[in-house]
């Protein structure tokens, strides 16, 4: 009997316990469950971008505001102080003038406000004062986020020297200083594909052209004269192309355009009295030539082991009627462009076919109906010009010069191994892609002679 009562008591206890327990409600946390899900043992690696950013302009330079304020220790502005600008610290070098970029004079408030175009990777600019009362060199750190190079120097020593002894044109009240792009002794390079609006071999050698410009300024640092030096290195194409430069200056402000080799300038271009191309109401165009092969024959300097010649040279002088502020003229090479002229055709028939550097607007004489056709993905409403549907380009500008270039039918992004990674990064990486460095080039695809 006792055994029966014990069994009944045990069954009752089990009933009470089980009646109090419930299944957890779905979605609510179980406070007694402290286990965590196992972490993914093999998380996917971060994806690298594989496309070139929309609208990337293939620029190797940064247009930067240059702002200089100089004063004496007592706070008095150092009116008229003359300084020179360099891209490297060469102030104590005996040949520093060969590397000069600018010479300028600050105004009565001791100020300069100008713009310059400098290599993307540059961190500092260097001022080498011509006037006394300064240290030998004054570095300026570049604010890349705001595209500024600003100097506030308030430690000049009295009495200072702001005399005209630093003028480069003695007795000339119109011209005072020489400024250079890229420097007094170096060149920059322009390269073009002439197949626009289609892509062909993408070898960027249909025109390879070096240039160096000298801007002559007055005492207020406005430009009164431009001297353009060109070296036509190669035309690895079957077209007899033309080349021109647009300046953001009204034609009425240009007095004359003088060619040092006037005899080989065809004259097929419709020009006005000053030598500018006619038909440009708001800006002027200096047409270098309507047949580049007059300077360098086709397929010269193109193939390793093939025919070579020294570059064809040309100089042009532009005289202004009035001083042009740098804020108006902007920076060299201004707006250069190629005009492709197929064999059997002529300049007049093809004048509207302009090939500009990426995101540069066409001129007033361009055939705008070609934009956005075939491989071209220009979108004027968004300021995008001369970029392909696969975001490639038809023109390139290389500050400081391009030592070598692809041979015919050799793609530039296969000859220069970091060209595409540079473009995919939006220009933030491998901006030295064109340099002769280990692992940077496929020399079998490059003209080296």
C-alpha positions, 0 to 999 in steps of 0.5 A: 500500500505504501508502495502504491502511495509513493508511485502516485506522489511521484506522478503528481510531482511530474505533472506539476513540473511539466505543466509549468514548462512551455516551448519558447515563443518563436522570435523571442530571445531565450534568456537561458540560451547564451550560445552564438551562431558560428562565425563564417569561417571563410568570409568573401574577400573585398571586391576590387573595382574593375571599371573606370569611374564614369567621367574620369578625365585621365588627368595627371595634373591638378589645377591649384590656386596659388596664394601668397601673402608676404609682410615684414615683422611689423605687419607692413606688407612687402609691396612689390617683392619678387619671388620665383616658383619651382616644383622642387627645392633647387634654390641653391642650385647653380642651374636653378633657372632651367627648372623655373616655373614662375617669376612674379611680383606681389601687389601693394598688399604683398599679395599674389593670387594666381593658378598653376597646373602641377603634377598630381603626386606633388606635395610641396612647391618652393619659392626662391625669393629674388628680393632681399629680406627672405630666407633662401627657400620657402616651402609651400605645402599643397592642400590637395583636398582644396586644391590650394597652395597658400603661403602667409609669410610675415617674417621678412626683414626690413628694409627689403628690396622691391626694386625693378632690378629683377625685371627680365625686360629692362626698359620695357613697360609691357613685358616684365617676367617669363613663366614656363609650362611645364618648366623652362627646360622640360616638355610635356606631351600630348597623344591622340587617337584619330579614330573618334567617335570609334575606337580602333587600336587604342595605341595613342600614337596617331599624334605624339607631340611635345610642347613647352610654353612661355607666358610673358607677364607684365608687372601685375602678373597678367599675360601679354605674350605667349611663345609656343614651342612644339616638337612633332615626334610621331604620326603613326597613322594613315591620316593627314591630321591637323592640330589646333589650340583654343584659347579662352580669349576673345579674338579681338584681344589678340593682335597677331599670331606669328609662325616661325615657319610661315612658308609651310603653313598651308593657308587652307585655313580660313583666318582673320587678319591676326592669323586666328581661325575665323568663325570663333565669336567667343574664343580664339583658335590658333591652328598650328597646321592643317597637315602635320605630316609637313613636320614629321612624315607618316610612320616615322618614329613608330616601329623599332628598327624602322625609319627615324627622324628628329622631331619636326619643330615649330614656334608660334608667338601670340601677341595680345592687345591687352594684358590677360589675367591668369584667371581668364587664360587659365593654364597651359596647354589651354585646349588642344585638339586634333582634327582627323583628315582621312586620306583623299579628303581635306581640312575644310571637309573635316573641320568639324571633327574635333578630338579633344582631351577628356571633358573639354568642350568642343569649339564653335566650329565642331560638328556636335551631332557626332557626340554620343555616336558609335563608341563615344559616350559624351553627355554635354548636360553632365560636362562629359566629353570625348570619353567612350562607352567603355570609359576609354579616352581618345586624348592624353596629356602627360605633364613633364613628357612621355619618354616612350609610347606604344608601337602601332596596334599596341594598346596603351593599357597593354604596353603600360601595365599600370595604365588601367589600374591607374584609370580604375582608381580614378587617378589616385594610384599609379599616377607614375604609370608612364615612368620607366620602373620595374614592372611598369612596361611591356617593352615589346609593345613600346617604341624605344629607338 
